[in-house]
Every structure is written in C-alpha cells, then in structure tokens.
C-alpha cells in the first residue's frame, strides 16, 4: 500500500516543519500531499502559495519529494498553472468545483472545463486526479470516469484534517474499482490502521494520512504501520 503524508497547514512555517519532519521517513522521490482550501469551496482556509512552496524547496534541496496539490477551491482550473509552475507533479481537482454552479461566478460548460483541464495537465506532463465529496452521489461521478485515470475518494468533508472516516467512501472505492480496473484510487480522510485496511480490501491503491502520521509520537513508525497494510 502506498502511503502519502498530508500537510494541512495555516501558514508556511507549519508547512516547512512538516516537510522537514517527513524527511526522516519518506524515501527519496516519495510523495507529499498538500491541502489547499480557500474558505469558499470549504468552510476553512489553509496555506496555499505556490511561489512560497518553490522557494521552500529551493532553500532545502534535501527535500527531494514529489508533491501532489489537493485543490479544494472554487474554479480550480484558474490556479492550476500557478501550482504547475510551483513544481507540482500531480493536481487534485474536485468534481463539484468543476460542475456545480454554486462554485462558479458565471455560466459555464462543465464538459468543456473538464476537457480543457485534462488537456492542460496532459500537455504539461502533470497527473490529474479527480476527487469528490462524500455527499456527492456515485451517479455524478460515473459520467466522468473515462476522463481520468487517477481518482481520489474523500472520506471526510473537504478542508479540515482530523475528521472521522465516513463509511460511504467504501462503496465509492468499490464502484470505481469495478468500473475502472486500471484506475489508481487514492483515499483521503480519517485514515488509520482500521480504516486503511477497509480501503485496501475495497480496492484502494493509495492512502493519504495527516494526523495519523504527524500527530503520532513516532511519525516514522506510524508511516511504516500504514505502509504494511
């Protein structure tokens, strides 16, 4: 099971602290997941400055990580280029932010936005992952399964770390795995040894963990425990 530590921070010093802590257990070229919430798509706001992230990695060349950026924001396609310039190797966008009028300032064509976003990342050589909120019905996801090869099942409401795992995620993992045998499925939110095993059994490939790793007395051991699932 691939395990990716998640960074959910209010400011750059917090991001820096966790990245440096991750160096003790992440392999070279391992992945780091960074949450970016805008207080519009989400109820809370987190740190989210691609230029600062670039400067941080330049100041610490020993941090040889790949970064995936979880954009929990309105109109994510408007900021994707900034994060690509900031060094992101994978971008996560929410289905709801792409197709729901509540998160749009003007009229739009959802299919066109998705096609253009997929094409942008393809041209830039960036992996694009589709995420979805727990309350979003599977039927909404089904229509867009063939647009993507990477999927995130969010097992908590978007924004805050430390929430309880919602069992509805298991059905979504099974559905995606049944529909797309070749897909990479990532699960984020409320991950621990128990929920991680449930996700693996349902067909997940990747676990995202924030508090379970970074709030542990021994983050290295916590990371290793999840990786053994």
Secondary structure, DSSP 8 states (H G I E B T S, - for coil): -EEEEEE--SSHHHHHHHHHHHTTTS-TT-EEEEEEEBSSSSSSB----HHHHHHHHHH-TT---EEEEEEESTTGGGTHHHHHHTT-SEEEEEHHHHH-GGG-SS---HHHHHHHHHHHHHHHT-EEEEEE-TTS-HHHHHTTGGG-SEEEEE-S-SS-SS----THHHHHHHHHHHH-TT-EEEEESS--HHHHHHHHHHT--EEEESHHHHTSS-HHHHHHHHHT-
